[in-house]
C-alpha cells in the first residue's frame, strides 16, 4: 500500500478543515466546534510526524544502524498517537468540562452544524482513500488492522473516531439550538475528548509491542519453518527467532542442523538457496542470518 499517498491526503484534507473549524469556533463560541478544531490541528501534526517517520525510515543501513532505520516508523507513529489522540483528547475534555460547569452562551449554531458536516465528509473521504489504496495493493482491511503498520492504522482510526465525534457533536449542537441548554455544548466536547483518549490508550499499548521488538506472527513463523524443513539438506531447525524492524522489514535468525554428509561448499549453497526461498515466500524478510550446524 502507498503509505505516502494516504498520509499526504490526510494532511491536505485536514489543513482546510482546521481553518474552517477554528474560524467557526471563534465566531460561535462553541466548545464542541473548538474540540473539532483541536483534533484537526493535532491530526495535522500527527500526519506530519508520520510523513517524517516514513522519510527517515528509508535511509540506508550504516555502521550505527546495521539493520536500517525501519523502526523510525514505529517510533513516530507512537509519537503521532500521543499527540493526535491523548493530547487532543485531554484538551477537549478539559475545555468541555469548563463549559459544562460554567456554561457560556454560544451563537450561530447553524455554522457549527455546517462545519461539523464538513468534518464528517472529510473523514468519510479519508476512509475512502484508505480503502481505495487497499484495493490497488490487493489487500484487505482486516490485513491492515492486523498488520504492524501503526501509522496507517492510526490514520484509519482517526477517521473513525472523527465520524463518531461528529455524530455526537451534531446531536449536541442540535440540542443546544432547540433548548438553549449551553452546558450540553460542554458535555458534547467532553465526550469527544473521552473518545480520543480511549482510542489513544488502545493504540499506544499496541505500539509498545513494536517498539520493544515484536516477533513475526506465529502463523507466519510456522509457514517459514515449513519452507526450511522441505529442503532435503536440512536435518533439523534448532532455533527460529524473528523481530519486526518496521511495517515492511523483518529480521530472521536461524540455527539449522544440516545433514552430516554435506561438504562446506554444499552447506554454503544450501544457505543461499534457503535464504532465497524464504525471501520469495515472505518478501518482508530483508535480513536473514543462518548459523549452520553439521
Secondary structure, 3 states (H helix, E strand, C coil): CCHHHHHHHHHHHHHHHHHHHHHHHHHHCCHHHHHHHHHHHHHHHHHHHHHHHHHHHCCCCCCCCCCCCCCHHHHHHHHHHHHHHHHHHHHHHHHHHHHHHCCCCCCCHHHHHHHHHHHHHHHHHHHHHHHHHHHHCCCCHHHHHHCCCHHHHHHHHHHHHHHHHHHHHHHHHHHHHHHCCCHHHHHHHHHHHHHHHHHHHHHHHHHHHHHHCCCCCHHHHHHHHHHHHCCCCEEEEEEEEEEEEECCEEEEEEEEEECCCCCHHHHHHHHHHHHHHHHHHCCCEEEEEEEEEC
